[in-house]
Amino acid sequence: MALKQELPFGGTPGIAVHEAFLREVSTALELIIKAVIAMRIEAQLAPANVTRVRTSHDVLSLWESDAGLPVQPPEDRMTLALAYSILRWAGRYAAPTNDGIYEEERQLEEVIAPFPKGATLKVRRGRSISWDQFDRLYSIASREFWRLHATRWGDEPMTGERG
């Protein structure tokens, strides 16, 4: 309790910790996806148009295009889209600085999980990233990284599994 009184923070610690968690898992997803891309390039297994790791936070595009990871169901694609949004705004403004960016994010959600045809009331439930969602996506990318590592260097493949 004494530490809480010493810190100049007047908000809710649970919210702050969750926001930190979202930034960390989003960063971890970005880094493992980029590691897969780098390993594909190193192993000469990348598509011809992928010659370097792009400097982009768009983890959905990196996952599906550059890394060559399997296309995921809509729920996981929404998780990657949310991670992109978090990485885009982490440490910056609380809201998009122009309507175009906000609209771009909404259009991406509509592509991934469209509203039913003829829907008159279009409301999306707010969502977050759970540990299970993060772990599922991270594990897919990690297994691919270690598979590529074994292919490139001829070593015993690691599973990327814990335990």
C-alpha positions as CSV (number, residue, x, y, z in Angstrom):
1,M,0.0,0.0,0.0
2,A,2.9,2.4,0.7
3,L,4.2,2.0,-2.8
4,K,0.8,3.0,-4.3
5,Q,0.9,6.2,-2.2
6,E,4.4,7.0,-3.4
7,L,3.7,6.6,-7.1
8,P,2.2,9.6,-8.9
9,F,-0.6,7.5,-10.5
10,G,-4.2,8.3,-9.8
11,G,-5.7,5.7,-12.1
12,T,-6.8,2.1,-11.7
13,P,-3.8,-0.3,-11.5
14,G,-5.7,-3.2,-13.0
15,I,-6.5,-1.1,-16.2
16,A,-2.9,0.0,-16.4
17,V,-1.6,-3.5,-16.1
18,H,-4.0,-4.8,-18.7
19,E,-2.9,-2.0,-21.1
20,A,0.7,-3.0,-20.5
21,F,-0.2,-6.6,-21.2
22,L,-1.8,-5.7,-24.5
23,R,1.3,-3.7,-25.6
24,E,3.6,-6.6,-24.6
25,V,1.7,-9.4,-26.3
26,S,1.3,-7.2,-29.4
27,T,5.0,-6.5,-29.5
28,A,5.8,-10.2,-29.0
29,L,3.5,-11.2,-31.9
30,E,5.2,-8.6,-34.1
31,L,8.6,-9.8,-33.2
32,I,8.0,-13.5,-33.7
33,I,6.3,-12.9,-37.0
34,K,9.2,-10.8,-38.1
35,A,11.6,-13.5,-36.9
36,V,9.7,-16.0,-39.2
37,I,10.1,-13.6,-42.1
38,A,13.8,-13.2,-41.4
39,M,14.3,-17.0,-41.1
40,R,12.4,-17.5,-44.4
41,I,14.7,-15.0,-46.1
42,E,17.8,-16.6,-44.5
43,A,16.7,-20.1,-45.5
44,Q,16.0,-18.8,-49.1
45,L,12.3,-19.9,-48.7
46,A,10.7,-16.5,-48.9
47,P,8.6,-15.4,-51.8
48,A,10.6,-13.5,-54.5
49,N,9.0,-10.2,-53.5
50,V,10.1,-10.6,-49.8
51,T,13.8,-9.6,-49.6
52,R,13.8,-7.9,-46.2
53,V,11.6,-7.6,-43.1
54,R,9.2,-4.6,-43.7
55,T,9.3,-1.8,-41.1
56,S,5.6,-2.1,-40.4
57,H,3.4,-2.8,-37.3
58,D,0.7,-4.4,-39.5
59,V,1.0,-7.8,-38.0
60,L,-2.0,-9.1,-39.9
61,S,-0.5,-8.3,-43.2
62,L,3.0,-9.5,-42.1
63,W,1.4,-12.8,-40.9
64,E,-0.6,-13.5,-44.1
65,S,1.7,-12.1,-46.8
66,D,5.4,-11.9,-45.8
67,A,5.6,-14.7,-43.2
68,G,3.6,-17.2,-45.2
69,L,1.9,-18.3,-42.0
70,P,-1.5,-20.1,-42.3
71,V,-4.6,-18.0,-42.7
72,Q,-6.4,-18.0,-39.4
73,P,-10.2,-18.0,-38.5
74,P,-11.9,-14.6,-38.2
75,E,-11.4,-14.5,-34.3
76,D,-7.6,-14.8,-34.7
77,R,-7.5,-12.4,-37.6
78,M,-9.3,-9.9,-35.4
79,T,-6.7,-10.5,-32.7
80,L,-3.9,-9.7,-35.2
81,A,-5.8,-6.6,-36.3
82,L,-6.3,-5.5,-32.7
83,A,-2.5,-6.0,-32.1
84,Y,-1.8,-3.8,-35.1
85,S,-4.1,-1.1,-33.7
86,I,-2.4,-1.4,-30.3
87,L,1.1,-1.1,-31.8
88,R,0.0,1.8,-33.9
89,W,-1.4,3.8,-31.0
90,A,0.8,2.6,-28.0
91,G,2.4,5.6,-26.4
92,R,0.8,8.0,-28.8
93,Y,-2.6,9.7,-28.9
94,A,-5.6,8.2,-27.2
95,A,-7.5,8.4,-30.4
96,P,-6.7,8.5,-34.1
97,T,-5.5,12.0,-35.2
98,N,-7.6,11.9,-38.3
99,D,-10.8,10.1,-39.3
100,G,-9.1,8.3,-42.2
101,I,-7.1,6.1,-39.8
102,Y,-10.1,5.3,-37.7
103,E,-12.2,4.4,-40.8
104,E,-9.4,2.2,-42.1
105,E,-9.5,0.2,-38.9
106,R,-13.3,-0.1,-39.0
107,Q,-13.1,-1.3,-42.7
108,L,-10.6,-4.0,-41.8
109,E,-12.9,-5.2,-39.0
110,E,-15.8,-5.4,-41.6
111,V,-13.6,-7.4,-44.0
112,I,-12.6,-9.9,-41.3
113,A,-16.0,-10.2,-39.6
114,P,-18.8,-8.7,-41.8
115,F,-22.1,-7.7,-40.4
116,P,-25.1,-9.7,-41.6
117,K,-26.5,-8.5,-44.9
118,G,-29.4,-6.1,-44.3
119,A,-28.4,-5.4,-40.7
120,T,-29.8,-2.0,-39.7
121,L,-28.1,-1.7,-36.3
122,K,-24.3,-2.3,-36.6
123,V,-22.6,-2.5,-33.2
124,R,-19.4,-4.3,-32.5
125,R,-18.7,-5.6,-29.0
126,G,-15.5,-4.2,-27.6
127,R,-12.7,-6.8,-27.6
128,S,-9.4,-7.4,-26.1
129,I,-6.6,-10.0,-26.4
130,S,-6.7,-12.9,-24.0
131,W,-3.7,-15.0,-23.0
132,D,-5.1,-18.0,-24.8
133,Q,-5.5,-16.0,-28.0
134,F,-2.0,-14.6,-27.8
135,D,-0.5,-18.0,-26.9
136,R,-2.3,-19.8,-29.8
137,L,-1.0,-17.3,-32.4
138,Y,2.5,-17.0,-30.9
139,S,2.8,-20.8,-30.8
140,I,1.9,-21.2,-34.5
141,A,4.6,-18.6,-35.4
142,S,7.1,-20.0,-33.0
143,R,6.7,-23.6,-34.3
144,E,7.2,-22.3,-37.9
145,F,10.3,-20.3,-36.8
146,W,11.9,-23.4,-35.3
147,R,10.9,-25.6,-38.3
148,L,12.6,-23.1,-40.6
149,H,15.6,-23.0,-38.3
150,A,16.0,-26.7,-38.6
151,T,15.6,-26.6,-42.3
152,R,18.2,-23.9,-42.7
153,W,20.9,-25.3,-40.4
154,G,20.0,-29.0,-40.4
155,D,19.6,-29.2,-36.7
156,E,17.0,-31.1,-34.7
157,P,13.7,-29.2,-35.0
158,M,12.5,-27.6,-31.7
159,T,8.8,-27.6,-31.1
160,G,8.5,-24.2,-29.5
161,E,6.4,-25.8,-26.9
162,R,6.9,-25.2,-23.2
163,G,7.3,-27.8,-20.6
